[in-house]
């Protein structure tokens, strides 16, 4: 496989790892807020998400810094995508949240 294809796959793998990590965080927050034991949800989710992300980075990089950097770039792009997809519409924000944006 040529180098360009390998680097593209590293970028896509980073995006998948980021989607799993940050999508899992979003899901955990929604579940933990309704749970009687939110600390257990947060701690378990953190361990699982970090394990998946670190193992993914290790295997994707294969000891090459270029693949590691592109994997990290894909991870960051996935973070931005998850933030964009899970944001609340401006119309549903509370009045106090809108006032907080204008605080000095």
C-alpha positions as CSV (number, residue, x, y, z in Angstrom):
1,X,0.0,0.0,0.0
2,X,1.4,3.4,-0.9
3,X,2.1,6.0,1.7
4,X,-0.7,8.4,0.7
5,X,-3.3,5.6,1.2
6,X,-1.8,4.7,4.6
7,X,-1.8,8.3,5.8
8,X,-5.4,8.7,4.6
9,X,-6.4,5.6,6.5
10,X,-4.7,7.0,9.6
11,X,-6.7,10.2,9.3
12,X,-10.0,8.3,9.0
13,X,-9.0,6.0,11.9
14,X,-8.4,9.0,14.0
15,X,-11.8,10.4,13.1
16,X,-13.4,7.1,14.0
17,X,-11.6,7.1,17.4
18,X,-12.6,10.6,18.0
19,X,-16.2,9.9,17.2
20,X,-16.2,6.9,19.6
21,X,-14.5,8.9,22.3
22,X,-16.5,12.1,22.2
23,X,-19.8,10.4,21.2
24,X,-19.3,8.1,24.1
25,X,-18.7,11.2,26.4
26,X,-21.9,12.8,25.2
27,X,-23.8,9.5,25.7
28,X,-22.3,9.1,29.2
29,X,-23.4,12.6,30.2
30,X,-26.9,12.0,29.1
31,X,-27.1,8.6,31.0
32,X,-25.2,9.8,34.1
33,X,-27.5,12.8,34.7
34,X,-30.5,10.5,35.1
35,X,-28.6,7.8,37.1
36,X,-28.5,7.3,40.8
37,X,-24.7,6.6,40.5
38,X,-23.3,9.2,38.1
39,X,-19.7,8.8,39.4
40,X,-19.7,5.1,38.4
41,X,-20.9,6.1,34.9
42,X,-18.3,8.8,34.5
43,X,-15.4,6.7,35.8
44,X,-16.4,3.5,33.8
45,X,-16.8,5.6,30.7
46,X,-13.5,7.3,31.1
47,X,-11.6,4.1,31.5
48,X,-13.3,2.5,28.5
49,X,-13.0,5.5,26.2
50,X,-9.3,6.1,27.2
51,X,-8.5,2.5,26.7
52,X,-10.0,2.4,23.2
53,X,-8.4,5.7,22.2
54,X,-4.9,4.9,23.5
55,X,-5.0,1.4,22.0
56,X,-6.2,2.8,18.7
57,X,-3.5,5.5,18.6
58,X,-0.9,2.8,19.3
59,X,-2.0,0.5,16.6
60,X,-2.7,3.1,14.0
61,X,0.7,4.9,14.4
62,X,2.7,1.7,14.0
63,X,5.7,3.6,15.3
64,X,5.6,6.3,12.6
65,X,5.1,9.9,13.7
66,X,3.3,11.0,10.5
67,X,0.5,8.4,11.0
68,X,0.3,9.5,14.7
69,X,-0.1,13.2,13.8
70,X,-2.7,12.5,11.2
71,X,-4.6,10.2,13.6
72,X,-4.6,13.0,16.1
73,X,-5.8,15.5,13.5
74,X,-8.7,13.1,12.7
75,X,-9.4,12.8,16.4
76,X,-9.7,16.6,16.7
77,X,-11.8,16.9,13.6
78,X,-14.2,14.3,15.1
79,X,-14.3,16.4,18.3
80,X,-15.4,19.4,16.3
81,X,-18.0,17.3,14.5
82,X,-19.5,15.9,17.6
83,X,-19.7,19.4,19.2
84,X,-21.5,20.7,16.1
85,X,-23.9,17.7,15.9
86,X,-24.8,17.8,19.6
87,X,-25.2,21.5,20.1
88,X,-28.5,22.9,21.3
89,X,-30.4,25.2,19.0
90,X,-30.3,28.9,20.0
91,X,-34.1,29.0,20.4
92,X,-34.1,26.4,23.2
93,X,-31.5,28.1,25.4
94,X,-32.7,29.6,28.6
95,X,-32.9,33.3,29.1
96,X,-30.1,33.1,31.8
97,X,-27.8,31.3,29.4
98,X,-28.2,34.1,26.8
99,X,-27.5,36.7,29.5
100,X,-24.3,34.8,30.6
101,X,-22.9,35.3,27.1
102,X,-22.9,39.0,27.5
103,X,-21.4,39.1,31.0
104,X,-18.2,41.1,31.3
